[in-house]
Amino acid sequence: MRVLIYSDVHANWQALEAMAAAVEGRCEVSLCLGDVVGYGANPNQASDWVRAHSPVVIRGNHDRACALLDGIQWFNPVAATAARWTHANLTPENAAWLQALSAGPLPFHDFSLVHGSPLDEDEYLIEPAQAAGAFAATTAALHWFGHTHLQGGFTLADDQVSAWTTVPPDAALSARHESVALPLRPDARYLLNPGSVGQPRDGDWRAAFAILDEQAGQVEFHRVPYDVATAQARILEAGLPPRLAERLAKGK
């Protein structure tokens, strides 16, 4: 089975639409690791698509905050403003759906799904030491996580944890659909992040997602270009903070 795994859409309809077009007919199932809403200007379009296409969706911290205003006190002022705007603009159906989402970890086939970390749904897994703690506390060979907006992850092999990213340092980024394949070693364990569809923060502005090919035993990490200018315009038209529009073009 080929499985689409994506995260952190953040109400960016243009990026989500580009991902959907890129994977059409290529996967049997799609799974979402959370943060469907927040920051972007199209929370209902994004929620409607995810509800229709992904049978398993993990709760993200922005989903919780936008639906319930729960945890908003920990947000920075820009994120808090966006959460309040989203809360006011969600349809009752989408607000109820977001409220009902389950926190991870959730199992699917032979792997596990979380938003932040297997230990804490709000933890940012960034350093190898954090990943080592997560590996030590769990038994699954493969975990999928989001939250950091950084495509890549951690490998545990030969008692060593290594971190890696799909974005080469100082690389000139193209406006093409590109992918990187990762063969999964049977003697290793993995914490993998598909990256953010709607607001990447790894220096690559293109929408990020991953496809797990269970039969081949490998993961494809994808980046696809999308209409950033329209996404920025929608944010500004909605009266959301301009910073949310500006950062899209930089992938930061």
C-alpha positions in Angstrom: 0.0 0.0 0.0 1.1 3.5 -0.7 0.2 5.9 2.1 0.2 9.7 1.8 1.3 11.3 5.1 1.1 15.0 5.6 0.9 17.6 8.4 0.6 21.3 9.3 -1.7 22.5 6.5 -2.4 25.6 8.5 -5.4 26.6 6.4 -3.3 27.2 3.3 -5.7 26.1 0.6 -3.4 26.9 -2.3 -0.7 24.6 -0.9 -3.1 21.8 0.0 -4.6 22.0 -3.5 -1.1 21.6 -5.0 -0.4 18.6 -2.9 -3.7 17.0 -3.8 -3.0 17.5 -7.5 0.5 16.0 -7.1 -0.7 12.8 -5.4 -4.0 12.2 -7.3 -4.3 8.5 -8.1 -0.9 7.6 -6.5 -2.0 6.6 -3.0 -4.6 4.3 -1.5 -5.0 6.2 1.8 -4.0 9.6 3.3 -3.2 10.4 6.9 -2.9 13.8 8.5 -0.7 14.6 11.5 -2.6 17.7 12.6 -2.7 21.5 12.5 -5.2 21.6 9.7 -6.0 25.2 10.7 -4.4 28.2 12.2 -2.3 31.0 10.5 -3.9 30.7 7.0 -7.0 32.3 5.6 -9.0 29.2 4.4 -9.7 27.1 7.5 -13.1 25.8 6.2 -11.8 24.7 2.8 -8.8 23.0 4.4 -11.0 21.3 7.0 -13.5 20.2 4.4 -10.8 18.6 2.2 -9.1 16.8 5.1 -12.4 15.5 6.4 -13.3 14.1 3.0 -9.9 12.5 2.2 -8.2 11.4 5.4 -9.7 8.7 7.5 -7.2 9.3 10.3 -6.3 12.8 11.5 -4.3 13.6 14.6 -5.1 16.6 16.7 -2.6 19.5 16.5 -2.1 22.3 19.0 -3.6 24.8 16.5 -6.6 22.6 15.9 -7.2 22.5 19.6 -6.6 26.2 20.1 -8.7 27.4 17.1 -11.6 25.1 18.0 -11.6 25.7 21.8 -9.2 28.6 22.4 -7.5 26.1 24.6 -3.8 26.8 25.1 -3.9 30.1 23.3 -2.2 31.8 26.3 1.0 30.0 25.2 0.9 31.4 21.7 2.8 34.4 20.5 0.7 37.4 19.6 0.6 36.7 15.9 -0.4 33.1 16.4 -3.0 34.1 19.0 -4.5 36.6 16.7 -4.8 34.0 13.9 -6.3 31.5 16.3 -9.0 33.9 17.4 -9.8 34.8 13.8 -10.0 31.2 12.9 -12.3 30.4 15.9 -14.7 33.2 14.8 -14.7 32.0 11.1 -15.0 28.2 11.4 -18.3 26.7 10.5 -20.1 24.9 13.4 -19.5 21.6 11.6 -15.8 22.1 11.2 -15.4 23.5 14.8 -17.1 20.3 16.1 -14.9 18.1 14.0 -11.7 19.8 15.2 -12.8 19.5 18.8 -13.4 15.7 18.4 -10.0 14.9 16.9 -7.9 12.4 18.9 -4.5 13.2 20.3 -1.7 10.9 19.3 0.0 8.5 19.4 -2.4 6.5 17.2 -1.4 3.2 15.5 -1.9 2.6 11.8 -0.7 -0.6 10.2 2.8 -1.1 11.6 3.6 2.5 12.4 2.6 5.2 14.8 1.2 8.7 14.3 1.7 11.7 16.5 1.6 15.5 16.1 4.5 16.6 18.3 6.2 13.6 20.0 5.3 10.1 21.2 5.8 11.5 24.7 4.0 14.8 24.4 1.7 16.0 21.6 3.0 19.6 22.0 6.7 18.8 22.1 9.0 20.0 19.3 11.3 17.1 18.3 14.3 19.0 17.0 17.4 17.6 18.7 18.8 14.1 18.6 18.7 13.9 22.4 14.9 14.4 22.3 14.6 11.8 19.7 16.6 9.3 21.8 14.2 9.8 24.6 11.2 9.1 22.3 12.9 6.0 20.9 13.6 4.7 24.4 10.0 5.1 25.5 8.4 3.4 22.6 8.7 0.2 20.6 7.4 1.0 17.1 10.0 0.8 14.3 8.5 3.8 12.6 6.9 7.0 14.0 5.5 9.8 12.0 5.4 13.3 13.6 4.8 16.9 12.5 4.7 20.2 14.5 8.2 21.4 13.7 7.5 22.2 10.0 10.9 20.7 9.2 11.0 17.9 6.7 13.3 15.1 7.6 13.7 13.2 10.9 15.8 10.9 13.0 17.2 7.4 12.5 18.2 5.0 15.3 20.7 2.5 14.0 23.7 0.7 15.7 22.7 2.4 19.0 23.2 5.9 17.5 20.6 8.5 16.8 21.2 10.7 13.7 19.3 13.7 12.5 18.9 14.6 8.9 16.9 16.9 6.6 15.8 16.7 3.0 16.9 20.3 2.3 20.6 20.6 1.3 22.4 23.6 3.0 22.7 26.7 0.8 21.0 24.9 -2.1 19.3 26.9 -4.8 15.7 25.8 -4.6 13.8 25.2 -7.8 10.1 25.8 -8.5 9.7 22.2 -9.6 8.1 19.1 -8.0 11.1 17.3 -6.5 11.4 14.2 -4.3 14.0 12.4 -2.2 13.7 8.6 -1.5 14.7 7.0 1.8 15.0 3.2 1.9 13.9 1.9 5.3 16.5 -0.4 6.9 14.9 -3.4 8.6 17.5 -3.1 11.4 16.8 0.6 12.1 14.1 2.6 13.7 12.7 6.0 12.5 11.1 9.2 13.6 10.0 10.9 10.3 8.5 14.3 9.6 6.8 14.8 6.3 7.2 18.6 6.7 4.5 21.2 6.5 2.1 21.5 3.6 1.1 25.1 4.3 3.9 26.8 6.2 7.4 25.2 5.8 10.1 26.5 8.0 13.1 24.7 6.7 14.0 27.4 4.1 12.1 25.7 1.3 8.8 27.5 0.5 7.3 24.6 -1.4 4.5 22.4 0.1 6.0 19.4 1.8 4.6 15.9 2.3 5.6 12.2 2.2 4.5 9.0 0.6 5.2 5.7 2.4 5.5 2.7 0.0 5.0 -0.2 2.4 5.7 -2.9 -0.2 8.9 -1.3 -1.4 10.0 -0.4 2.1 10.8 3.2 1.4 9.6 6.7 1.9 9.4 9.5 -0.7 9.7 13.0 0.6 8.1 15.5 -1.8 8.2 19.2 -2.3 5.7 20.9 -4.7 5.4 24.5 -5.8 2.1 26.3 -5.2 0.5 29.7 -5.8 2.2 31.6 -2.9 1.0 35.0 -4.1 -2.7 34.0 -3.9 -2.2 32.5 -0.5 -0.5 35.7 0.7 -3.3 37.8 -0.8 -6.0 35.8 1.0 -4.2 36.3 4.3 -4.0 40.0 3.8 -7.6 40.2 2.6 -8.8 38.5 5.7 -7.1 41.1 7.9 -4.7 38.6 9.4 -1.2 39.7 10.5 1.0 40.5 7.4 3.8 38.5 8.9 1.9 35.4 8.2 1.8 36.3 4.5 5.4 37.4 4.3 6.9 34.2 5.7 5.3 32.0 3.1 7.7 33.1 0.3 10.7 32.4 2.5 9.8 29.1 3.9 10.7 30.3 7.4 
